[in-house]
């Protein structure tokens, strides 16, 4: 297949591009490199030394003989170029990773909120309308997030996208209907992902666009089979307070002898998936495309759930690091449950890598190896969800 990977220079997009290229697909990476500019804005860098996207593509070609094509294009602000690109290249499948993906960054200031909404909502809508306008029949696979749902209530598992409900009509009869599982976003970033869902629902029903939406958990891990093949193919690893997800922060804190900073009681439960399983799930989703006219196919792309304090304890046991409890910069429940149905990918044959078996590799192979590149001052989370929380943030463990 000819596959466009939008956001293919990013943490999930790069290893996915390599994985699909390795399988013989013709891969086109489309990216505006905004993530690299955000690193510059924040004064941070990936823990792992990343080459330019052009250099990465060159190394892959030298190593495998397979070309990876790179196109510099902004999905959100260059609509005409995007439409023209689709009309010329006519990809068979499009994988859409190209959004601003950090909740803390999206809550930093009003400017960051505006940027995140403009970038994410326009990127997704421009893509959908350009697909319809050019008449290409590509399968669109989007990376959404489990975070749109908030957390489980009444002890029920979060289903894969849809909920059967019963409502009473004016005649007093009970009628069944299927609705999108309600979202309850906890940040501006998650709000944009909730809006994406509605855009997908509309274009699937109105124009027959074939769409799969993967509601992904927090991705951990750095390497995949392909990124390990050459030092210069290494993936990015974010550890800073905005982009570093909780487990990456713990790993790096342990490596530099900094206490593991748990926010609040650490009773927040989160869903996780290893990067290698992320790329496998995208491959499985591509093979199981919906037909025109089908509803949006939704998978919960996660393999395990953990409470933040339990994760901290797991890393602490492995490394000897201390744990520090700090006030939570987010506005969220102190404790939550998260029960998730993930039968979709299990039925398609996914056999996941668990934290228990893969975490030690990350400690030794990545965090300890590159610890000398860490700027300690960038580790604390300083983006507060509301102005009054900002006044109570403590960053010194
Ligand atoms: P990332 O920031 O590393 O990568 C996103 C890429 O998209 C970057 O290379 C960026 O330059 C590009 N991009 C952003 N806006 C663009 C635009 N307007 N035009 C062109 N390119 C643009 O993020 P990631 O961690 O790889 O996440 C990828 C997707 O997966 C995101 O949509 C995110 O919401 C979703 N996701 C990620 C995680 C996770 O733990 N990393 C969890 C759940 C969902």
Boltz pocket constraint, residues with backbone or C-beta under 6 A from the ligand:
constraints:
  - pocket:
      binder: B
      contacts: [[A, 6], [A, 7], [A, 8], [A, 9], [A, 10], [A, 11], [A, 12], [A, 13], [A, 30], [A, 31], [A, 32], [A, 33], [A, 34], [A, 35], [A, 36], [A, 73], [A, 74], [A, 75], [A, 76], [A, 77], [A, 96], [A, 97], [A, 98], [A, 99], [A, 100], [A, 101], [A, 119], [A, 123], [A, 143], [A, 144], [A, 145], [A, 146], [A, 214], [A, 216], [A, 217], [A, 218], [A, 219], [A, 220], [A, 245]]
      max_distance: 6.0
